[in-house]
Amino acid sequence: RLDWDENECLSDFYDIGEREPRYQYRYDALRRRISKTCIDITGQTQQVTYFIWDGDALAAEVSFAPLSDKTEAKLDARFFVYYLNTFEPLILQCKQQGIGSLAPPDETGYYFYQNDPNGMPLRLHDAQGEIVWSAHYTVFGQTDKLDEIKVKQPLRLQGQYFDEESGLHYNRHRYYDPATGVFVSQDPIGLVGGLNPYRYAANTFEWCDPLGLWKKHRKNGQFAKKPGRKKKKTCNSAHGNSHDTDKPAEGYTLRDRDSGDVAKYGETTQGDKRYSQKYLDDNNVDMFFEEKGTKKEMHSWQHDKILDYKANNDGERPRLNNSDY
């Protein structure tokens, strides 16, 4: 069973009628999960895990578990390093520290990620090149097989953390079910995010959603922005049709008057003056404004919408879109 709090964040997970532990999740004001507590059927705390964040990226987790009595305990910490400006993992540092005479000795290790082109971890190896963790996945990102498990490695698709107790992936603002390839709760902005508020992305190979809010198209397998310094502008103003213009822009759809189907995705700074009434009548469509933002943001919105449409319509664009832009 999944219980949710007033902010639509998962607060509890447990099996009804089963003698299994209960897991409680807590979040900060930014909806970032900051702790996970395992409570047994007697009400005793078995383990507490605290999560440390660097912006929207999970920087570390620290687990505390009591041992034979209250004077013995074990601290298990993991620290994550990512490629610059991405959610793709690069290095994992593991540290174990015992408290009490019967606790295990302190241990520290550094491990290096080998990832799929979509940023999903495939293997971990140590400084000597030995594989200490290796996994195979289904098309939706569910772990199909683990070849090596000498080290616990919880990261999955970019921005996702595997919860062993539920099998779900914590995905910043929501939880993702890798068995079905969808989120288990609606998009926080409802239908504004798309006709299917539970959808993850068109596919897990070309798209990623590290925040659980929107899908980012990946060109050449890269999520980060292009490296290097941006080209300086040569003038103080921009043409109205330039992506650098300060004019407010709107993303719109042209929809068929009979079926309501999308005939075109577009962006404009001209408002309802973009098309003549004759053009709308000739094509049997009406214009609807969907989003607002900068010219560059709306151009990207238009591009993503067309690609999303193609992914669900056998590669075909809306009938009035002549290109992907």
GIBELZI-V491977 format. One record per helix or strand. SS is the DSSP state (H for helix, E for strand). FROM is the first residue (numbers start at 1). TO is the last residue. Records with the same first field share a line. If there is no record, write none. Layout:
BEGIN
SS=FROM-TO ; FROM-TO
END
This chain:
BEGIN
E=2-4 ; 10-13 ; 22-27 ; 33-39 ; 45-54 ; 57-66 ; 73-82 ; 89-99 ; 107-115 ; 121-125 ; 131-137 ; 143-149 ; 155-155 ; 161-162 ; 169-171 ; 174-177 ; 182-183 ; 199-199 ; 207-208 ; 216-217 ; 219-219 ; 222-222 ; 249-256 ; 262-268 ; 285-293
H=190-193 ; 271-273 ; 277-282 ; 295-312
END
